[in-house]
């Protein structure tokens, strides 16, 4: 049995597309009802100078009418598998490093959501306007653990 496949729930947050982070972009909203942590994996291919300010937003519903930025952790992989240090980010977020072929890992904890907020999304606001090919994968996991199932319940609700 695969512990990793049972322990993670994967969601397409933003399909890869040219100029993925033009203007203001949000990932899909996911529920943390059955999960203790969320990991947003931003994969940027071609795009030498474009940057964005990334924040994590707690959402009041799957189609949010109210959001609230929360603190989170991040790390960038700018070359091969060389990881930067894990950095605690304030709710105001951070601007990613410019350059092609990189991964940005952004992790948030369900304990950091304000009361009455059970959903979360990644929010990106373009800082330097230069097209970047990219997408977002969302991995949900952590306590509270669910019972092991062959097919996970939906997190998109």
N, C-alpha and C positions, 0 to 999 in steps of 0.2 A: 504494500500500500504506500502511496505517496503522501508523506506528511505535508509537504509544501502545497500540493494541489488541494488538499483538504483544508489547510490552514489559511489559504488566501482566497478572496473573492475578487476576481478581476472584472473591471468595467471599462468600456471605451469611454474616455472622458472627452476627447476631441480627436476626430479622425485626422490623420496626417494630411496636410494641405499646404500649398504654396502660400506665403504671406499669412501664416497661421495666427500670428499675434498682432495683426493690423488693428489699430484703434484700441477698443476695449473688448476683451474676449473672456468668456466664462466657460469652464468645463461643465459637463453634465453635473447635476446635483445628485448626491447619493445620501442614503440614510445610514446613520451610525447606530440605529436601533439594536442591531445584533453584532456590532463590532466596536472594539475599543480604540482602534487606531485606523488612520487613513494615510496612504502614501500616494502622492501624485508624482508620476514619473513623466517629466517633460523631456522629449527627445527632439533636438533641433539638428537638422542635417545641414543643408546649405544655407548660409546667411552670415556674412562676415561682420557686419557692423550693427545689425538690429538688436535692440535690447528692450526688455519690458520690466515693469515693476510687478512683482508677484506678491499676492496676499492670499490668505485663506479666509474664506467667509463662512461663518455659521449662518444657516438659513432656517427660517421658521417653517418652511414646507418645501415640497419637491418643486413647486413653482413659487419661488419666494416672493413675498410682498415686503418682508423685512430681512435685512442681513446685518451681521455684525462681524467685523474683522477680528480675528483671534491671533494670538502668538503661536509660533510653530518652529520647527527645526528644518534646516536645509543643508545640502551639500551639492557641490558641482563636480562633474567629471568632465574635464576639458581635453584630456588626451588619453586615449586607450582606456585603461581601467585605473588611472591615477586619480584617487579621490581627494577632494579638499577636506578640511576639517568640518565636522558637524557643527553648525552654528545655530544658536537660538536666535530667532528673529522676533522682533516686536510686531504687534498687530499692523503697523504701518507697512511691513513687508520689506523687500529688497529688490535692487536692480541686478539682473543677471549679468554675467561677464559676456562681452561681445565675442563673436567668433563662431566658426562653423564646427559641426560635428561635436556636439556636447550633450550631456545628460544632466538634468537638474532634478534632484530628489527632494521632495518637500513632504514632511511628515507632520501630522497633527494628531492630538489626543482628544478623544471624546470628552474627557474630564474638563477640557478647556472651553467647551461650548457653554454659552450662557444658558440659564434655565429656560425651558420652553423652546429650545432649539435642538432639533434632532437630526438635522441635515447639514451638509457641508459641500462647498465647491471651491475650485481654484479660480482666482480672479487675476487677470493680467491686463495691464494698461501699458501700451507701447510707449517707451521712453525715447528711443532713437528709431525714427521711421526708415527702416531698410528691411525689405522682405526676408523672412526666414521660413524655410520649409520645416514644418514640425507638427507634433501631435502630443496628446496627453493620454497616458494610461493610468488608471486608478486601481490601486490594490488595497482592499479592505481586510482587516484581520485583527488579531489581538483579543484580549479579554474584553467583554464577556464572550467566552468561547461558546460556539453553538455545538450541538450534538453533531457528530460526524455524519454527513449525508453524502450520497453519491451525486446529488444535484442540489446546489445551494439555492436558497430562496432569493428572490430578486432584491437588489438594493436600490433600484431605481424607483420603485413603488408606483 
